[in-house]
Amino acid sequence: MASLGLAQPRVGTEDGLTRLVFGIPSEASYSLHRQNNEVSIRFQGTPPRTLRTLLNTPQVVGYRATPSAGGSIYVVTLRAGTRYRTLELSNPRRLVLEVRGHAATHPRPRSTARAPTAVVVLDPGHGGIDPGAVGLVREEEAVLEVALLTRRLLEARGIQVVLTRTGDQHLSPNKATDLGLRAAMADSKRTLFVSIHANAAERAAQGIEVYYFGETIDQRLLSKAILENGGGMLGQRLTQEARSVAQRLMRDLLAQANLKFSEQLALKTLRSLVRETGAVSRGVHTAPFYVIRNARIPAILVEIGFVNHPEEGRKLATRAYRQQLANGLAGGITAFLNSGNAQR
């Protein structure tokens, strides 16, 4: 390893620690500085580098590198509650950065769905003055019962549940404020956020699809986001605001880690829903939904079916099918919590 001509440092993990190893030219120098959750390493006398890598280990979110005068600056983003040490090795010359959690010698037990700290926010979309999509069933009514049934299942497993609404009500008559109040519940004191909606389409369409926050160039998904974000000029404005947030998050490693967990939550939830209902899987996608734009925890938006499909719409109106949907949601959420990805 003759130089820092590495595209990336070598990364290794052991129980309770993450180790990054940087190759250094013999003539190079370096200095370290920590500020909050970031450790900056300035290398002098090395080739300039530009890169960004997400690690998602229990101790390290990831790192990025940018060129500087005479070299590069690597910024390693640590998770809260960690400490680090460095040591230099020779033959060849290397800088080792080891990051540990404070409880590394006594690892925390693997997260389970029965952990008392798990707090799930369920957001039945629309309500009150906004009925949502209307077909063979009203969206606001179908998603509310699915949320209530899901809450019952999760609470029976020892998971605390917060609902954004428990009846046919809105949080504010102003749609932007309503969505903002729902979004505000996805704060760092909770574990994950699931917004529940139902679809409608001009042409016959059916199935379940799940979204996590992000940008998209698919016009169909943009149109859907505009509709869920209030429709009309308001929906266009809120969607543009959300798209601006999505572009900003691409430069934030902590946000990228959260989005990666949101993707995993979306995949597990879709898999469980399709297994329980036998519905068509329409996949996992990213879209700029306003209600999950600033989530500080894993957050998804689930479209449980099409209210105006001649068969699926009728099923969505029945208690039996709503129970199947609730089983699927609870199963996906539990699988995510049991995977340990909900730890922050």
Contacts in CASP RR format, 6 or more apart in sequence:
PFRMAT RR
TARGET T0000
AUTHOR 0000-0000-0000
METHOD contacts of the structure
MODEL  1
MASLGLAQPRVGTEDGLTRLVFGIPSEASYSLHRQNNEVSIRFQGTPPRT
LRTLLNTPQVVGYRATPSAGGSIYVVTLRAGTRYRTLELSNPRRLVLEVR
GHAATHPRPRSTARAPTAVVVLDPGHGGIDPGAVGLVREEEAVLEVALLT
RRLLEARGIQVVLTRTGDQHLSPNKATDLGLRAAMADSKRTLFVSIHANA
AERAAQGIEVYYFGETIDQRLLSKAILENGGGMLGQRLTQEARSVAQRLM
RDLLAQANLKFSEQLALKTLRSLVRETGAVSRGVHTAPFYVIRNARIPAI
LVEIGFVNHPEEGRKLATRAYRQQLANGLAGGITAFLNSGNAQR
1 23 0 8 1.000
1 92 0 8 1.000
1 94 0 8 1.000
2 25 0 8 1.000
2 92 0 8 1.000
3 23 0 8 1.000
3 24 0 8 1.000
3 25 0 8 1.000
3 46 0 8 1.000
3 47 0 8 1.000
4 22 0 8 1.000
4 23 0 8 1.000
4 24 0 8 1.000
4 25 0 8 1.000
4 28 0 8 1.000
4 43 0 8 1.000
4 46 0 8 1.000
4 47 0 8 1.000
4 49 0 8 1.000
4 72 0 8 1.000
5 23 0 8 1.000
5 46 0 8 1.000
5 47 0 8 1.000
5 49 0 8 1.000
6 22 0 8 1.000
6 23 0 8 1.000
7 49 0 8 1.000
7 51 0 8 1.000
8 51 0 8 1.000
8 53 0 8 1.000
9 20 0 8 1.000
9 21 0 8 1.000
9 22 0 8 1.000
9 23 0 8 1.000
9 63 0 8 1.000
9 74 0 8 1.000
10 20 0 8 1.000
10 21 0 8 1.000
11 18 0 8 1.000
11 19 0 8 1.000
11 20 0 8 1.000
11 21 0 8 1.000
11 55 0 8 1.000
11 57 0 8 1.000
12 18 0 8 1.000
12 19 0 8 1.000
12 20 0 8 1.000
12 21 0 8 1.000
13 19 0 8 1.000
13 57 0 8 1.000
15 104 0 8 1.000
15 107 0 8 1.000
16 58 0 8 1.000
16 59 0 8 1.000
16 100 0 8 1.000
16 101 0 8 1.000
16 104 0 8 1.000
16 107 0 8 1.000
17 59 0 8 1.000
17 98 0 8 1.000
17 99 0 8 1.000
17 100 0 8 1.000
17 101 0 8 1.000
17 104 0 8 1.000
18 55 0 8 1.000
18 57 0 8 1.000
18 58 0 8 1.000
18 59 0 8 1.000
18 60 0 8 1.000
18 98 0 8 1.000
18 99 0 8 1.000
19 96 0 8 1.000
19 97 0 8 1.000
19 98 0 8 1.000
19 99 0 8 1.000
20 60 0 8 1.000
20 63 0 8 1.000
20 76 0 8 1.000
20 96 0 8 1.000
20 97 0 8 1.000
20 99 0 8 1.000
21 94 0 8 1.000
21 95 0 8 1.000
21 96 0 8 1.000
21 97 0 8 1.000
22 41 0 8 1.000
22 43 0 8 1.000
22 74 0 8 1.000
22 94 0 8 1.000
22 95 0 8 1.000
22 96 0 8 1.000
22 97 0 8 1.000
23 92 0 8 1.000
23 93 0 8 1.000
23 94 0 8 1.000
23 95 0 8 1.000
24 30 0 8 1.000
24 43 0 8 1.000
24 46 0 8 1.000
24 88 0 8 1.000
24 93 0 8 1.000
24 94 0 8 1.000
24 95 0 8 1.000
25 45 0 8 1.000
25 46 0 8 1.000
25 93 0 8 1.000
26 93 0 8 1.000
27 45 0 8 1.000
28 43 0 8 1.000
28 44 0 8 1.000
28 45 0 8 1.000
28 46 0 8 1.000
29 43 0 8 1.000
29 44 0 8 1.000
29 45 0 8 1.000
30 41 0 8 1.000
30 42 0 8 1.000
30 43 0 8 1.000
30 44 0 8 1.000
30 95 0 8 1.000
31 41 0 8 1.000
31 42 0 8 1.000
32 39 0 8 1.000
32 40 0 8 1.000
32 41 0 8 1.000
32 42 0 8 1.000
32 86 0 8 1.000
33 39 0 8 1.000
33 40 0 8 1.000
33 42 0 8 1.000
34 40 0 8 1.000
34 84 0 8 1.000
37 77 0 8 1.000
37 78 0 8 1.000
37 79 0 8 1.000
37 80 0 8 1.000
37 254 0 8 1.000
38 75 0 8 1.000
38 76 0 8 1.000
38 77 0 8 1.000
38 78 0 8 1.000
39 75 0 8 1.000
39 76 0 8 1.000
39 78 0 8 1.000
39 84 0 8 1.000
39 97 0 8 1.000
40 73 0 8 1.000
40 74 0 8 1.000
40 75 0 8 1.000
40 76 0 8 1.000
41 73 0 8 1.000
41 74 0 8 1.000
41 75 0 8 1.000
41 76 0 8 1.000
41 95 0 8 1.000
41 97 0 8 1.000
42 68 0 8 1.000
42 71 0 8 1.000
42 72 0 8 1.000
42 73 0 8 1.000
43 71 0 8 1.000
43 72 0 8 1.000
43 73 0 8 1.000
43 74 0 8 1.000
44 70 0 8 1.000
44 71 0 8 1.000
45 70 0 8 1.000
45 71 0 8 1.000
46 70 0 8 1.000
46 71 0 8 1.000
46 72 0 8 1.000
47 71 0 8 1.000
47 72 0 8 1.000
48 67 0 8 1.000
48 68 0 8 1.000
48 70 0 8 1.000
48 71 0 8 1.000
48 72 0 8 1.000
49 65 0 8 1.000
49 66 0 8 1.000
49 67 0 8 1.000
49 72 0 8 1.000
49 74 0 8 1.000
50 65 0 8 1.000
50 66 0 8 1.000
50 67 0 8 1.000
51 64 0 8 1.000
51 65 0 8 1.000
52 63 0 8 1.000
52 64 0 8 1.000
52 65 0 8 1.000
52 253 0 8 1.000
53 62 0 8 1.000
53 63 0 8 1.000
53 64 0 8 1.000
54 61 0 8 1.000
54 62 0 8 1.000
54 253 0 8 1.000
54 256 0 8 1.000
54 257 0 8 1.000
54 260 0 8 1.000
55 61 0 8 1.000
55 62 0 8 1.000
55 63 0 8 1.000
56 62 0 8 1.000
56 257 0 8 1.000
56 260 0 8 1.000
56 261 0 8 1.000
58 79 0 8 1.000
58 101 0 8 1.000
58 343 0 8 1.000
59 78 0 8 1.000
59 79 0 8 1.000
59 82 0 8 1.000
59 99 0 8 1.000
59 100 0 8 1.000
59 101 0 8 1.000
60 76 0 8 1.000
60 77 0 8 1.000
60 78 0 8 1.000
60 79 0 8 1.000
60 82 0 8 1.000
60 99 0 8 1.000
61 77 0 8 1.000
61 78 0 8 1.000
61 79 0 8 1.000
61 253 0 8 1.000
61 254 0 8 1.000
61 256 0 8 1.000
61 257 0 8 1.000
62 76 0 8 1.000
62 77 0 8 1.000
62 253 0 8 1.000
62 257 0 8 1.000
63 74 0 8 1.000
63 75 0 8 1.000
63 76 0 8 1.000
63 77 0 8 1.000
63 253 0 8 1.000
64 74 0 8 1.000
64 75 0 8 1.000
64 77 0 8 1.000
64 253 0 8 1.000
65 72 0 8 1.000
65 73 0 8 1.000
65 74 0 8 1.000
65 75 0 8 1.000
66 72 0 8 1.000
66 73 0 8 1.000
66 75 0 8 1.000
76 97 0 8 1.000
76 99 0 8 1.000
77 253 0 8 1.000
77 254 0 8 1.000
78 84 0 8 1.000
78 99 0 8 1.000
79 101 0 8 1.000
79 344 0 8 1.000
80 344 0 8 1.000
81 101 0 8 1.000
81 102 0 8 1.000
82 99 0 8 1.000
82 100 0 8 1.000
82 101 0 8 1.000
82 102 0 8 1.000
83 99 0 8 1.000
83 100 0 8 1.000
83 101 0 8 1.000
83 102 0 8 1.000
84 97 0 8 1.000
84 98 0 8 1.000
84 99 0 8 1.000
84 100 0 8 1.000
85 97 0 8 1.000
85 98 0 8 1.000
86 95 0 8 1.000
86 96 0 8 1.000
86 97 0 8 1.000
86 98 0 8 1.000
87 95 0 8 1.000
87 96 0 8 1.000
87 98 0 8 1.000
88 94 0 8 1.000
88 95 0 8 1.000
88 96 0 8 1.000
89 95 0 8 1.000
89 96 0 8 1.000
108 343 0 8 1.000
110 340 0 8 1.000
111 118 0 8 1.000
111 337 0 8 1.000
111 338 0 8 1.000
111 340 0 8 1.000
111 342 0 8 1.000
111 343 0 8 1.000
112 337 0 8 1.000
112 338 0 8 1.000
113 157 0 8 1.000
113 158 0 8 1.000
113 159 0 8 1.000
113 333 0 8 1.000
113 334 0 8 1.000
113 337 0 8 1.000
113 338 0 8 1.000
114 157 0 8 1.000
114 158 0 8 1.000
114 159 0 8 1.000
115 337 0 8 1.000
116 158 0 8 1.000
116 160 0 8 1.000
117 191 0 8 1.000
118 158 0 8 1.000
118 159 0 8 1.000
118 160 0 8 1.000
118 191 0 8 1.000
118 337 0 8 1.000
118 342 0 8 1.000
119 159 0 8 1.000
119 160 0 8 1.000
119 161 0 8 1.000
119 162 0 8 1.000
119 189 0 8 1.000
119 190 0 8 1.000
119 191 0 8 1.000
120 154 0 8 1.000
120 159 0 8 1.000
120 160 0 8 1.000
120 161 0 8 1.000
120 162 0 8 1.000
120 190 0 8 1.000
120 191 0 8 1.000
120 192 0 8 1.000
120 193 0 8 1.000
120 194 0 8 1.000
120 333 0 8 1.000
121 161 0 8 1.000
121 162 0 8 1.000
121 163 0 8 1.000
121 164 0 8 1.000
121 185 0 8 1.000
121 186 0 8 1.000
121 190 0 8 1.000
121 192 0 8 1.000
121 193 0 8 1.000
121 194 0 8 1.000
122 147 0 8 1.000
122 150 0 8 1.000
122 151 0 8 1.000
122 161 0 8 1.000
122 162 0 8 1.000
122 163 0 8 1.000
122 164 0 8 1.000
122 194 0 8 1.000
122 196 0 8 1.000
123 147 0 8 1.000
123 163 0 8 1.000
123 164 0 8 1.000
123 165 0 8 1.000
123 182 0 8 1.000
123 185 0 8 1.000
123 193 0 8 1.000
123 194 0 8 1.000
123 195 0 8 1.000
123 196 0 8 1.000
123 291 0 8 1.000
124 140 0 8 1.000
124 143 0 8 1.000
124 144 0 8 1.000
124 146 0 8 1.000
124 147 0 8 1.000
124 163 0 8 1.000
124 164 0 8 1.000
124 165 0 8 1.000
124 196 0 8 1.000
125 132 0 8 1.000
125 139 0 8 1.000
125 140 0 8 1.000
125 143 0 8 1.000
125 164 0 8 1.000
125 165 0 8 1.000
125 182 0 8 1.000
125 195 0 8 1.000
125 196 0 8 1.000
125 197 0 8 1.000
126 132 0 8 1.000
126 139 0 8 1.000
126 140 0 8 1.000
126 143 0 8 1.000
126 170 0 8 1.000
126 197 0 8 1.000
127 140 0 8 1.000
127 144 0 8 1.000
127 165 0 8 1.000
127 167 0 8 1.000
127 168 0 8 1.000
127 169 0 8 1.000
127 170 0 8 1.000
128 140 0 8 1.000
128 168 0 8 1.000
128 169 0 8 1.000
128 170 0 8 1.000
129 170 0 8 1.000
129 173 0 8 1.000
130 140 0 8 1.000
130 170 0 8 1.000
130 175 0 8 1.000
130 178 0 8 1.000
130 230 0 8 1.000
131 138 0 8 1.000
131 139 0 8 1.000
131 140 0 8 1.000
132 138 0 8 1.000
132 139 0 8 1.000
132 140 0 8 1.000
132 198 0 8 1.000
133 139 0 8 1.000
133 198 0 8 1.000
133 199 0 8 1.000
133 200 0 8 1.000
133 307 0 8 1.000
133 308 0 8 1.000
134 200 0 8 1.000
134 307 0 8 1.000
135 200 0 8 1.000
135 307 0 8 1.000
135 308 0 8 1.000
135 313 0 8 1.000
136 307 0 8 1.000
136 308 0 8 1.000
136 309 0 8 1.000
136 310 0 8 1.000
136 313 0 8 1.000
136 314 0 8 1.000
136 316 0 8 1.000
136 317 0 8 1.000
137 198 0 8 1.000
137 307 0 8 1.000
137 313 0 8 1.000
137 314 0 8 1.000
137 316 0 8 1.000
137 317 0 8 1.000
138 307 0 8 1.000
139 197 0 8 1.000
139 198 0 8 1.000
139 200 0 8 1.000
139 307 0 8 1.000
140 168 0 8 1.000
141 168 0 8 1.000
142 198 0 8 1.000
142 304 0 8 1.000
142 307 0 8 1.000
142 316 0 8 1.000
142 317 0 8 1.000
142 322 0 8 1.000
143 196 0 8 1.000
143 197 0 8 1.000
143 198 0 8 1.000
143 304 0 8 1.000
144 165 0 8 1.000
144 166 0 8 1.000
144 167 0 8 1.000
144 168 0 8 1.000
145 319 0 8 1.000
145 322 0 8 1.000
146 196 0 8 1.000
146 304 0 8 1.000
146 322 0 8 1.000
146 325 0 8 1.000
146 326 0 8 1.000
146 329 0 8 1.000
147 163 0 8 1.000
147 196 0 8 1.000
148 163 0 8 1.000
148 166 0 8 1.000
149 322 0 8 1.000
149 323 0 8 1.000
149 325 0 8 1.000
149 326 0 8 1.000
150 161 0 8 1.000
150 196 0 8 1.000
150 326 0 8 1.000
150 329 0 8 1.000
150 330 0 8 1.000
150 333 0 8 1.000
151 161 0 8 1.000
151 163 0 8 1.000
152 326 0 8 1.000
153 326 0 8 1.000
153 327 0 8 1.000
153 330 0 8 1.000
153 331 0 8 1.000
154 161 0 8 1.000
154 330 0 8 1.000
154 333 0 8 1.000
154 334 0 8 1.000
155 161 0 8 1.000
157 330 0 8 1.000
157 334 0 8 1.000
159 333 0 8 1.000
159 334 0 8 1.000
159 337 0 8 1.000
162 185 0 8 1.000
162 190 0 8 1.000
164 171 0 8 1.000
164 181 0 8 1.000
164 182 0 8 1.000
164 185 0 8 1.000
165 171 0 8 1.000
170 178 0 8 1.000
171 177 0 8 1.000
171 178 0 8 1.000
171 181 0 8 1.000
171 182 0 8 1.000
172 178 0 8 1.000
172 181 0 8 1.000
175 230 0 8 1.000
175 234 0 8 1.000
175 235 0 8 1.000
176 234 0 8 1.000
176 238 0 8 1.000
176 290 0 8 1.000
179 229 0 8 1.000
179 230 0 8 1.000
179 238 0 8 1.000
179 290 0 8 1.000
179 291 0 8 1.000
180 290 0 8 1.000
180 291 0 8 1.000
182 195 0 8 1.000
182 291 0 8 1.000
183 290 0 8 1.000
183 291 0 8 1.000
183 292 0 8 1.000
183 293 0 8 1.000
183 294 0 8 1.000
183 295 0 8 1.000
185 193 0 8 1.000
186 193 0 8 1.000
186 292 0 8 1.000
186 294 0 8 1.000
186 295 0 8 1.000
186 296 0 8 1.000
186 297 0 8 1.000
186 299 0 8 1.000
187 296 0 8 1.000
187 297 0 8 1.000
188 296 0 8 1.000
188 297 0 8 1.000
188 344 0 8 1.000
190 297 0 8 1.000
191 297 0 8 1.000
191 298 0 8 1.000
191 337 0 8 1.000
191 342 0 8 1.000
192 265 0 8 1.000
192 297 0 8 1.000
192 298 0 8 1.000
192 299 0 8 1.000
192 333 0 8 1.000
192 336 0 8 1.000
192 337 0 8 1.000
192 342 0 8 1.000
193 292 0 8 1.000
193 295 0 8 1.000
193 297 0 8 1.000
193 298 0 8 1.000
193 299 0 8 1.000
193 300 0 8 1.000
194 269 0 8 1.000
194 299 0 8 1.000
194 300 0 8 1.000
194 301 0 8 1.000
194 302 0 8 1.000
194 329 0 8 1.000
194 333 0 8 1.000
195 289 0 8 1.000
195 291 0 8 1.000
195 292 0 8 1.000
195 299 0 8 1.000
195 300 0 8 1.000
195 301 0 8 1.000
195 302 0 8 1.000
196 302 0 8 1.000
196 304 0 8 1.000
196 329 0 8 1.000
197 228 0 8 1.000
197 301 0 8 1.000
197 302 0 8 1.000
197 303 0 8 1.000
197 304 0 8 1.000
198 303 0 8 1.000
198 304 0 8 1.000
198 305 0 8 1.000
198 306 0 8 1.000
198 307 0 8 1.000
198 316 0 8 1.000
199 205 0 8 1.000
199 207 0 8 1.000
199 209 0 8 1.000
199 224 0 8 1.000
199 303 0 8 1.000
199 305 0 8 1.000
199 306 0 8 1.000
199 307 0 8 1.000
200 306 0 8 1.000
200 307 0 8 1.000
200 308 0 8 1.000
201 306 0 8 1.000
201 308 0 8 1.000
201 309 0 8 1.000
204 309 0 8 1.000
204 310 0 8 1.000
205 306 0 8 1.000
205 309 0 8 1.000
206 279 0 8 1.000
206 280 0 8 1.000
206 305 0 8 1.000
206 306 0 8 1.000
206 309 0 8 1.000
206 311 0 8 1.000
206 312 0 8 1.000
207 279 0 8 1.000
207 280 0 8 1.000
207 281 0 8 1.000
207 282 0 8 1.000
207 305 0 8 1.000
207 306 0 8 1.000
207 312 0 8 1.000
208 270 0 8 1.000
208 273 0 8 1.000
208 274 0 8 1.000
208 277 0 8 1.000
208 279 0 8 1.000
208 280 0 8 1.000
208 281 0 8 1.000
208 282 0 8 1.000
208 302 0 8 1.000
208 303 0 8 1.000
208 304 0 8 1.000
208 305 0 8 1.000
209 270 0 8 1.000
209 281 0 8 1.000
209 282 0 8 1.000
209 283 0 8 1.000
209 284 0 8 1.000
209 285 0 8 1.000
209 302 0 8 1.000
209 303 0 8 1.000
210 266 0 8 1.000
210 267 0 8 1.000
210 269 0 8 1.000
210 270 0 8 1.000
210 273 0 8 1.000
210 283 0 8 1.000
210 284 0 8 1.000
210 285 0 8 1.000
210 300 0 8 1.000
210 301 0 8 1.000
210 302 0 8 1.000
210 303 0 8 1.000
211 266 0 8 1.000
211 284 0 8 1.000
211 285 0 8 1.000
211 286 0 8 1.000
211 287 0 8 1.000
211 289 0 8 1.000
211 292 0 8 1.000
211 300 0 8 1.000
211 301 0 8 1.000
211 302 0 8 1.000
211 303 0 8 1.000
212 259 0 8 1.000
212 262 0 8 1.000
212 263 0 8 1.000
212 265 0 8 1.000
212 266 0 8 1.000
212 284 0 8 1.000
212 286 0 8 1.000
212 292 0 8 1.000
212 299 0 8 1.000
212 300 0 8 1.000
212 301 0 8 1.000
213 242 0 8 1.000
213 245 0 8 1.000
213 246 0 8 1.000
213 249 0 8 1.000
213 259 0 8 1.000
213 262 0 8 1.000
213 286 0 8 1.000
213 287 0 8 1.000
213 288 0 8 1.000
213 289 0 8 1.000
213 292 0 8 1.000
213 293 0 8 1.000
213 295 0 8 1.000
213 299 0 8 1.000
214 246 0 8 1.000
214 249 0 8 1.000
214 259 0 8 1.000
214 286 0 8 1.000
214 287 0 8 1.000
214 288 0 8 1.000
215 243 0 8 1.000
215 246 0 8 1.000
215 247 0 8 1.000
215 250 0 8 1.000
215 286 0 8 1.000
215 288 0 8 1.000
216 222 0 8 1.000
216 225 0 8 1.000
216 285 0 8 1.000
216 286 0 8 1.000
216 287 0 8 1.000
216 288 0 8 1.000
218 285 0 8 1.000
221 285 0 8 1.000
221 286 0 8 1.000
221 287 0 8 1.000
222 239 0 8 1.000
222 287 0 8 1.000
222 288 0 8 1.000
224 287 0 8 1.000
225 239 0 8 1.000
225 242 0 8 1.000
225 287 0 8 1.000
225 288 0 8 1.000
225 289 0 8 1.000
225 290 0 8 1.000
226 232 0 8 1.000
226 235 0 8 1.000
226 236 0 8 1.000
226 239 0 8 1.000
227 235 0 8 1.000
228 289 0 8 1.000
228 290 0 8 1.000
228 291 0 8 1.000
228 301 0 8 1.000
229 235 0 8 1.000
229 238 0 8 1.000
229 239 0 8 1.000
229 242 0 8 1.000
229 289 0 8 1.000
229 290 0 8 1.000
229 291 0 8 1.000
230 238 0 8 1.000
235 290 0 8 1.000
238 290 0 8 1.000
239 288 0 8 1.000
239 290 0 8 1.000
241 290 0 8 1.000
241 293 0 8 1.000
242 288 0 8 1.000
242 289 0 8 1.000
242 290 0 8 1.000
242 293 0 8 1.000
243 288 0 8 1.000
245 288 0 8 1.000
245 293 0 8 1.000
245 294 0 8 1.000
246 288 0 8 1.000
246 293 0 8 1.000
249 255 0 8 1.000
249 256 0 8 1.000
249 259 0 8 1.000
250 256 0 8 1.000
258 295 0 8 1.000
258 296 0 8 1.000
258 297 0 8 1.000
258 298 0 8 1.000
261 298 0 8 1.000
261 341 0 8 1.000
261 342 0 8 1.000
262 292 0 8 1.000
262 295 0 8 1.000
262 298 0 8 1.000
262 299 0 8 1.000
262 300 0 8 1.000
263 284 0 8 1.000
264 298 0 8 1.000
264 336 0 8 1.000
264 339 0 8 1.000
264 341 0 8 1.000
265 298 0 8 1.000
265 299 0 8 1.000
265 300 0 8 1.000
265 332 0 8 1.000
265 333 0 8 1.000
265 336 0 8 1.000
265 341 0 8 1.000
266 284 0 8 1.000
266 300 0 8 1.000
267 284 0 8 1.000
268 332 0 8 1.000
268 335 0 8 1.000
268 336 0 8 1.000
268 339 0 8 1.000
269 300 0 8 1.000
269 302 0 8 1.000
269 328 0 8 1.000
269 329 0 8 1.000
269 331 0 8 1.000
269 332 0 8 1.000
269 333 0 8 1.000
269 336 0 8 1.000
270 281 0 8 1.000
270 283 0 8 1.000
270 284 0 8 1.000
271 332 0 8 1.000
272 327 0 8 1.000
272 328 0 8 1.000
272 329 0 8 1.000
272 331 0 8 1.000
272 332 0 8 1.000
272 335 0 8 1.000
273 279 0 8 1.000
273 302 0 8 1.000
273 304 0 8 1.000
273 325 0 8 1.000
273 328 0 8 1.000
273 329 0 8 1.000
273 332 0 8 1.000
274 280 0 8 1.000
274 281 0 8 1.000
275 328 0 8 1.000
276 324 0 8 1.000
276 325 0 8 1.000
276 327 0 8 1.000
276 328 0 8 1.000
276 331 0 8 1.000
277 321 0 8 1.000
277 324 0 8 1.000
277 325 0 8 1.000
277 328 0 8 1.000
279 305 0 8 1.000
279 312 0 8 1.000
282 303 0 8 1.000
287 301 0 8 1.000
289 301 0 8 1.000
291 301 0 8 1.000
292 299 0 8 1.000
292 300 0 8 1.000
292 301 0 8 1.000
297 344 0 8 1.000
298 336 0 8 1.000
298 341 0 8 1.000
298 342 0 8 1.000
302 329 0 8 1.000
304 316 0 8 1.000
304 325 0 8 1.000
305 312 0 8 1.000
305 313 0 8 1.000
305 316 0 8 1.000
306 312 0 8 1.000
306 313 0 8 1.000
307 313 0 8 1.000
307 316 0 8 1.000
315 321 0 8 1.000
316 322 0 8 1.000
336 342 0 8 1.000
END
